[in-house]
Amino acid sequence: MYRVSFLVLLCLFQLCAAARIELPSVIGNNMVVPQNTRIRLWGWASPSEKVFVTPSWSNRTDSAVATRDAKWELWVESPAAGGPHQVTFRGSNTIVVDNILSGAVWLCSGQSNMEWNYYNGIEGMRSEIEKGNQPQIRFFQVDRKTALHPQDDVRGKWVVCDSNTLKSFSGVGYFFGSRLHDSLHVPVGLINASWGGTPAEVWMPDTLVLKNDTWKKDLEKLSNTPYWTITPGLAFNAMIAPLTPFVLDGAIWYQGESNVGAANSYGSLFSTLINSWRKAWSKELPFYFVQIAPYTYGPHFGAALLREQQARVAATLPHTGMVVVSDLVHDTTNIHPVNKRDVGYRLAALALSDAYGKALPVTSSKTFQRAETKGNKMVVSFTGNDGKLVLKGKTPQALLIAGADGVYLPAQAKVVGNNLEVWHPQIKVPQSVRYQFSSAGVGNMVDSYGLPLAPFRTDNLEL
């Protein structure tokens, strides 16, 4: 009899436990939601259980019924920027999510240059930490994790930006978010899902990689270490897929270093990654990224080709943008440039202009447009912004010119209007020009706004 009673109690306990409504970790205290838009709220409950949801900003109660798979969701209108607010979820139990702000929400992802924080010695963080509590900026750090199949939830929680939480958060992400906050005057939520060393393949659905023969072969070129995953899809499944129901303003990305060994196919791979995220979020997600910095990868052209591929993505995919950071590098033996402030600010300029429609004097670097041979010189023209091209110093750095023999020599150059005249005394009929087209080349040409000229080459030789 005691055994029967125990079994009955156990069954009742399991039924009660199963009936409790639960929320994903990204819906929790201190979260930020996008302002003035429809946002999805979701979670789990017992099949057929009715869940009532009441946001404080509207004081209106809506309801959803859990499916037979024990999942529920509903959409509500978010308020204008501000807060704090709360949302009450009521079923067999009640959950109150408190201290919610409405504003701008961005995902930060990539590898270690996105991860790098105060503890890694980046510049400019101490003064930011001394600001103390910044309640209008919130962080959500996604734990590193892998999964063979897309997951429903991540490990993490929303925290308010203060002198302690800032220390371990992405420097690029923070400076990006702080500039948005200062410019838009709205709360900003930043979700960081990044993992040092990871190639792009791990951040997209594995089926997309494995059905492409070139990308499958490229997997053999990836650096196999015990510190990060290189298996396609594993980080996407565990760290990105669970976030896709959460409405975002956009994403920023700093990655590519780990794909230098297979640079020629990076453009198509990266474009597919961006489009896969847009499909997962069911919107043309604004997506801005950082061109990899000069670094001594070796004598090969892998890094130069990858930068070229990144530039092509920015030029062809709508609502994407690329920031050039070669001028921020002071030590090309360090793959992690310590100036993350200007990286974040440049990403923010792209977002402010493209995603939020702000009129800014400049948002991106000048890029190569066309070149033609005129006598013993090549005349190169550029597009991208209306600033004047400036050569810093008398001698151009990392600028090469070649004739028909394909032998590149250090070039001389002169800025004429928006064009660059390039020559070498030994080359009578020049054929091509390359600028910063190497692993670690750092040039000295900028525009009058102070942004560096983007790396380029005028030839299209297969390297």
Buried (B, 14 or more C-beta within 10 A) or exposed (E): EEEEEEEEEEEEEEEEEBBBBEBBBBBBBBBBBBBEEEBBBBBBBBBEBBBBBBBBBEEEEBEBEBEEEBBBBBBBEBBEBBBBBBBBBBBBEEBEBBBBBBBBBBBBBBBBBBBBBBEBEBBBBEEBBEEEEBBBBBBBBBEBBBBEEBBEBBEBBBBBBBBEBBBBBBBBBBBBBBBBBEBBEBBBBBBBBBBBBBBBBBBBBBEBBBEBEEBEEBBEBBEEEEEBBBBBBBBBBBBBBBBBBBBBBBBBBBBBBBBBBBBBBBBBBBBBBBBBBBEBBEEBBBBBBBBBBBBBBEEBBBBBBBBBBBBBBBEEBEBBBBBBBBBBBEEBEEBBBBBBBBBBBBBBBBBBBBBBEEEEEBBBBBBBEEBEBEEBBBBBBBEBBEBEBBBEEEEBBBBBBBBEEEEBBEBBBEBEEBBBBBBBEEBEEBBBBBBBBBBBBBBBBBBEBEBBBBBBBBBEEEB
